Amino acid sequence: MKDKVCPKCKSKDVEEMMYGMMYFEACEAFGGSEEFYGGCSPDDETRPDFICLSCGYEWK
């Protein structure tokens, strides 16, 4: 997500959160990184849409 900037630390190292069943192939495609995996059945009202990979801040 090159156009997104973290509102907390201003880093551009931001990813969109992913939700749903994570399969082995998907984990491999992301290099085994789970920072931006939000779980299988999140509450749509409160789940974050983005995560900063620099500071870990999550936001809608």
N, C-alpha and C positions, 0 to 999 in steps of 0.2 A: 504494500500500500504506500506507494511513493508520495501520494498527495496528502496523506494524513500526517498530522503532527500531534505528539502527545501533549495534552493540555497541562500536564504536571511538570515534565522535564524538558519539553520542546524537542525531543528526539524524533527523528523521522523513521526510526526502526520500529514500525507499527505493523501489526497484522490483524486481519479480521478474525474474530473468534469463530470457531467451527463447532457445530453441534450435531449430534446423531451418533449412530453406532460406528465406532472406529475399528476398521479392519486392519489386519496385519499389513496389507499392501499400502494402505493409506499412511500408516505409521512410517513405513520405509520411505515413501515418497516425501515425507516431511523430515527425513533424516532422523527419525526417532524422537524428534522434539515434540513435547506435549504442552508447551507453554500456552498455546492458543487453542487448546481443546477444552471446550466448556462442558462436556458431559453428554449423556444420552437424551435426557428429557428435561430440559431446563424450563423454568417459568418464563414465558415470553415477555412478561411485563418487567421483570427485574434483571434479566440476563444482560451482561455486557456485550456490546457489539465489537469492541476493539480492545487490544492489549498492546502495551508498550513493551517491547522485548528488552529495552534498556533498564527501565525502573520497575516493571511489573504492574504498573497502574492499568486498571481496567475501567472502561467507560462505555456509555450508551451512545 
